[in-house]
């Protein structure tokens, strides 16, 4: 879920006309956005430029809106995917499931028309085009998740055979012990790049592609402290 947290007021972004109509904007009081549910449309730290709807008739499927969560003391930024007589149904661009509630028209704080990301101002598309973008991002997510599953199986099989482990010594490997969530964990570094980690509470290593083809996990399982492999 994509949440907004109150803090110091963000700089108000200059408003721009939409379809040649004058727009009313509200100053964003949200200093930090967190959560992955609207990736890649919104990212943590984005400042929001909001348009206040004059009438319920302006609301469109595909708009990205801000509204208070019905049961928690946070505001949420999600996209409208359906309009009903009593309100709107929403979902995050990166979420699989539809939000399990209806957002009342009177609860909508505003529509996100742009974000300020560092020094850039990026327009957020709504309406029919926004809904098409939402569908395309969901398709891309499912394609990555399921479409490449057969290739992932072959890739894991090749890595499990260890036929390329003879190249293990060619990598400048180091294991470093770090603290994560108050627990100790080993990470694997090649040069200045983190390429793997040891699962917390286990001796099993998780190695990133394509390094998993070349790294001998049995040798790594002997590492229990900071040092060179």
Secondary structure, 3 states (H helix, E strand, C coil): CCEEEECCCCCCCCCCCECCECCCEECCCEEEEECCCCCCCCCCCCEEEEECCCCHHHCCCCCEEEEECCCCCCEEEEEEEEEECCEEEEECCCCCCCCCCCECHHHEEEEEEEEEECCEEEECCCHHHHHHHHHHHHHHHHHHHHHCHHHHHHHHHHHHHCCCHHHHHHCCEEEEEEEECCEEEEEEEECCEEEEEECCCCCCEEECCCHHHCCCHHHHCCCCCCEEC
